[in-house]
Amino acid sequence: MSQTKNRRNKKYRPRPVALAGGLTAIARCVARGQDAAPLAEDQLADLGLAYWLSLEQLRTGAATEEAWSCVVTALNIAMAMAEADIGAEHEAAIIRALDGAFRAKVRSAKSGNFRLDGDAMRDIETVLTIHDAQLEVATRAETIAALQLVFQRVDEGHVYREAA
């Protein structure tokens, strides 16, 4: 009769332990919880302050290409969020605002300063208000995904051109 091996007689082999122990698993769980939550109030204020101040510079005529770029980046993030069904009903307004920003860019090549026409100012202001609302309802993960999509499109050369 054959004897079955007793598990107690097996050689002891300790499992490897990560340098951080179990802290990495805890950190991953915490990060998942943070990604599911919307941005904090101070984060929303910091983000909004940048593009609203840049819009004010465009309004007064004291804008540089950096201010224009900041506003256009916010518009592109709004578009990426709309494509992800966060405010999708506002896509046409976002396109009109991007058209206005593009007109300002074309004019700046001729005049040397960045200024918005009346329609562009109105459309961009409306879309930035929509973008504020998008950021309030979007989770942190959705906001980061929209940012990454905009960066990916810029890296691939898929930049905005005038609508036909």
N, C-alpha and C positions, 0 to 999 in steps of 0.2 A: 504494500500500500504506500502510495507516494504521500509525502507530507507536503502540505501547502506552506508556502513561506509566510512567516509571521511578519507583518508590517513593522513590528517593533525591532526587527533584526536588520532593517535596511540601514545603509550608511547615511549619516546625517549630512545634508548639504544645505547650508544656510542660503536663503535668498539674498540676492544683492540689494543693497540699500542705496537709494539715490543720495547725493550730497545734501540735498535740502530735506531729506526725509519725506514726510507726507505733506509738506507745506505746498508743493507744487500742485497737488491734487486739490487742496483747499483753495489755493489761489485761482485755479481754473473755475471752480464752482462760484467763487465770488465774482469773477469776471463775467461769467454767464449771467449772473443776476444783475450786474450793472448794465450789461448790454441790452437786457430786456426792459430797462427803465428809461424814461425820457431823460434828456439833458437837464442838469440842475439849473436853477435860476441864474446863478452867477455865470455859468457857461453860456446860457442864452444871451445874457446881457453883453458879455464880451464879444460874442460872434456878431450880434446885432449892431453893436457900437461901431465896429469896423466898417461895415458896408453903409450904415446910415450916415456916418461922418464923411465917407467918400462920396456919397450922393450929394451931400451938402456942398462939398468942394466942386462937384460938377455943376451944381445949381448956380454957384457964385462965380464960376469961371476961374477959380484958383486951383483947378485940378491938374494933376499930372497923369501920365499913363498908368502909374501905380494905382491911383484912385479909380481910374476907369476900369483897370483890371480887377480890382477888388469887387466892384459892383457887378461886373460881368461874371466873375466867379460865383457870386451869390446867385445870379440869374441861372447859371448853368447847373448849380446844385439844385435849385428849385425845379429845373427841367428834369433832372435825373430823379428827383423824388416824385414828380408827377408821373414819370414813366413807370415808377414802382408803385403806382396807385395811391400815392399820398398827395391828394389835391389834384388828381388827374383831370378834373373838370376845368381846371384853369390853364390847360396847356396852350390854348390859343392866345391867352393874355401874355403868357411867358414868351411865346414866339414874337408877338408884337413888341414886347420890351427888348428882346434881343435884336430885333430889326432896328429899333431906335438907338440902341447902343452901338450897333454897327455903323449907322449913319454918322454918329458922333466920331467914331474912329476914322471914317473916310474923310470927314471934314477936318479932323485934326491934322491929317497928312498935308492938307492944303494951307490951313490957317496957323497951325502950330500950337493951338490950345484946344482943350477938350471942353466942349459945351454941348448941352442937350437942347434939342428943339422942344417946343411945348408938348407935342404928342409923346415924344420919348420920355420926357420928365414925368408926365402923368402915368404912362404905362409902366415905367420902371418903379415909380413910387407904389403903385398898386401891387405889382408883383413882389416887391420887397415886403409889403404887408402880408401878402399870401405866404411868402417864405418864412416870415416870423411864425405864422400859424402852423406851417408844416413842421418847423423845428419843435414847436410845443407838443405836437401829437406824435412825432416820430420817435422811435426808440433810438438809443445810442448806436446800436448795431446798424439800423437803417440809415442813420445820418452818416456813419463811417462808410457804409457801402456806397452811398451817393457821392461822397467825396472821392472815394477810390475810382468810381466810374468816370468822374470828370477828369481826374489825373490820367487815367488810362486813355481816354479819348484824346487828350492833349498830347500825350506821348506818341500815340499812333498817328497824329496829324489830323484827326477828325475835329477840326475847329469850325466854329460857326461861320458860315458865309451867308450873304444876303439871300433871303428867300426869293424864289422865282415868281 
